[in-house]
């Protein structure tokens, strides 16, 4: 996917259509990360959030796996860190993950602590930048509590996707969130990103139901 040829101008057209700016993260090639996803900034932002959620403790897990004698698990952890770091354009972190993986795959060698510390520091830096980006987005979002007229219908559509275990639920949630980020309802909905990202769609559906009831109740009060 990352290496496929894109039609000329495809990336710029996709970005303009979404109306989202490519984020700037020091030391991370975000433009390359967006290009890997066909120019979709929204998909890249979701990938960044998943990275921060799932990889923040990767080096800690690697150490623990080695201490427990689970070398193959440590190799998989290093391999995953290398891969997802490359996907978001975090080239320095990707290089550290690659170096750790190579050493772990060699016969009986254990990476020096300095290598773990280097990877851990860069990982913390990248995760911190991503978390800061998310906080900045929320701070700059509209704080209005006004909801779109068809908001309940949109939530019902999301619920249907979740109950059908449809992977399109993640895209639908992001589409809805863009309309209400920064509001109370938006914060409640943002909490669904974690279970959906972990493919626990049943839990996400159960968490969505009271939100729908709240929206329905609010609409009744407005009437």
Secondary structure, DSSP 4 states (H G I P E B T S, - for coil): -TT----TTHHHHHHHHHT-PPP-BTTB-HHHHHHHTTT-HHHHHHHHHHHHHHHTTHHHHHHHHHHTT-HHHHHHHHHHHHHHHHHHT-HHHHHHHHHHHHHHHSSS----HHHHHHHHHHHHHHHHHHHHHHHHHHHHS-------TTHHHHHHHHHHHHHTT-TTHHHHHHHHHHHHTTSHHHHHHHTHHHHHHTT-HHHHHHHHHHHHHHHHHHHHHH-
